[in-house]
Amino acid sequence: MDENFKMVAKTFYGFEDILSKELLTLGAQNIEKGSRSVSFYGDKGFMYKANLSLRTAIKILKPIRSFKFKDQDDFYNNLYKINWEKHLDKDGSFLVSSIVFHSEIFNHSKYVSQKVKDAVVDRFRDLFKKRPDVELKVPDLRINIHINRNTCNVSLDSSGESLHKRGYKAFATVAPINEILAAGIIMMSEWNADTDFLDPMCGGGTILIEAAMIASNMAPNLNRNEFAFEKWKDWDEDLFQVIEKSVISKIIKFEHKIYGYDISGGVIKKAIENIKNAELEIEISVEKKDFFTTSKENDSRLHILFNPPYDKRISYDIEDLYTKIGDTLKNNYANSNVWLITSNIEALKHIALHTSKKIKLYNSNLESKLVNYDIYEGSKKKKKI
C-alpha cells in the first residue's frame, strides 16, 4: 500500500472552509486551512480521488521540497540538488509555473521559471548527457514554484489545467461563471437538495449543472479529458480505474426539480448542449423565458441561486435591472430562499429587500458579494443594503 504524503489544494478566497469540509468528507487526513489553500495528507489513490471529486479545488499540488535561499545562485543550487530523474525521464518534457511574493531577490515570475528550467536541464545534462524538453501544452511533468520572501516551495502539479475545466462546457456564453465558483456558492447557500432549485438567468447552465452534480453526488471531473498525474512515472492506471469506479458507484438519484430560464433562445441552446455533455438531461430542464414575467410554480419551498449581470462585461441599465429583480422576487416568488452573486455592490441597493446573509467573495479579480434574501408571504421593502 502506498504511504501517505502531503498535498495542497488551491482554491479561491473565501472557499477554504468549504474545501476543508469536502476533504474531510472524502477522508483526507491532517487537514489544515491556509490562505486560498488547504493542505492535507493521503496516498496516491486519494490524490486521484481528490482530483476527480473536489468541487472547489483549482488544483492539487504535491510538495517535494521547501528551502530558504540567500541569493540567485543559492536558489539555483537548491533546485539542482533535487532528484528530478525520480520524477522525469531524460527524454521527457516539463513545464514550470512560478509565483513570487515579497521577494528582494526575484521580481519577476518568468525569470524564476527560467532559473528553475536551467537547474533541471543542467542536472540531466550532467547525469545523462541528455536533457528533457520544455513543453508548453502537454508536458510530462508540471513543476510549481511558490516563493514568499526567501522561502521557496517546490511542488508537482497533479491536476494540470485548472480543475474548473470539468469537460462539459462545449459552449461558453458572455461572462460565464467559473465552475468552481458556481459549486462553491451553491454549497455556501446551504442547499441540501431537499427543495426544487431554480437559476432564473441561467446562461450556459453552469450553476444548474453544478447543482445537479451536487444533488446526485456526482464527482465533478468524471468528464474531464485528462489529469497531469496520468503522465507521471508512477502513474497507476489500474488504481485509477478502481478509484473512478468507486466514485461512480456513489452517484444517487435526485428527487426534486432543477430548472432554469434565460431570455435568449440562443443561450438556452448552448445550455442544453452543455447539460447534454454533462449527461444530466434527465435531471435539468431549461426554457427560454423572461424571469420578470414568471412566477413560482407551486407553494413548496424553492431555492433560487443566480449570477445576474453587473455591468462589467455585459451592459445593462443596472438600476432598472436590479429593481425588477427585487420586485419580481417580492411579488412572484414567496416562500423562496434566494441567493445571488454580484460584483456591483451599489446595484444591490435597488433590490430593496432585507438581506439575511452577505458573504465577501471574488469573481475572477472582481470583489463580489454573495447575498441571501428569504422571501416570504408579504415581504416588504424594509431595509436596503
Secondary structure as UniProt FT lines:
FT   STRAND          5..10
FT   TURN            13..14
FT   HELIX           16..26
FT   STRAND          29..33
FT   STRAND          37..42
FT   HELIX           44..53
FT   STRAND          59..68
FT   HELIX           72..80
FT   HELIX           84..86
FT   TURN            90..91
FT   STRAND          93..101
FT   HELIX           109..128
FT   STRAND          133..134
FT   STRAND          141..148
FT   TURN            149..150
FT   STRAND          151..157
FT   TURN            163..164
FT   HELIX           179..188
FT   TURN            189..190
FT   STRAND          196..199
FT   TURN            200..201
FT   TURN            203..204
FT   HELIX           206..215
FT   TURN            216..217
FT   TURN            220..223
FT   HELIX           228..231
FT   TURN            233..234
FT   HELIX           237..249
FT   STRAND          258..262
FT   HELIX           265..277
FT   TURN            278..279
FT   TURN            281..283
FT   STRAND          284..288
FT   HELIX           291..293
FT   STRAND          302..306
FT   HELIX           318..332
FT   STRAND          336..342
FT   HELIX           345..348
FT   HELIX           349..351
FT   STRAND          357..363
FT   TURN            364..365
FT   STRAND          366..375
FT   TURN            377..378
//
